Amino acid sequence: MNYKKVLVLSAHPDDLELGAGGTVRKLVSSGAKVDNLIMVPNVPHKRHLEISSKLLGFNPIYFENDSTDRPILNNNTVSKVESLIDVKSYDLIISHWKEDWHQDHRLCHELTNIIRRVGKCDVWYMESWPYNHKYESFRSSVYVDISNEIAEKTHAINAYLNLPDDLSKKIAGYNSYRANFIRCEYAEVFSADTIIHR
């Protein structure tokens, strides 16, 4: 994977781990720097993020909202995000798919489409289980073999002590199903919006 700097723009702590944890670990192992901009960090999950981010090797960046309300998509939000990160420095952005049930996930999808205007980068949208059961237009176009990273991904999910005990097994089971398409043990799948870097 020939990426030097990657941004995962996610809604909550744990979203990266669930949807792209193996891929992120693979990117970090290949020498990439991975930042995770978390748009709604002030949730119970946050207290477990330090352990998870160390396990997978990514750098958390928190969007601190001026109020207790969830962020909304407006000029202030876009300006604040662009002051937190240098969009032009990334050669890959990973975010949520537009059909996710959760409104915070959909916000991240729209925000990704806005901030990418200033950069020249690849854009992938992650498949988030179980939200993906309702996807209608998601095209599986990038498969990442995470067979060597599945243990670290599982440990990172299990670091979130407030999540269901069997969640990591369910996610691994789904990653095993996806792996059948590329003949490996475990795989994560993304819908590529833009591919520039090879």
Buried (B, 14 or more C-beta within 10 A) or exposed (E): EEBBBBBBBBBBBBBBBBBBBBBBBBBBBEEBBBBBBBBBBBBEBBEBBEBBBEBBBBEBBBBEBEEEEEBEEEEEBBEBBEEBBEBEEBBBBBBBBBBBEBEBBBBBBBBBBBBBEEBEBBBBBBBBBEBBEEBEEBEBEBBBBBBBBBBBBBBBBBBBEEBEEEBBEBBBEBBBEBBEEEEBBBBBBBBBBEEEEE
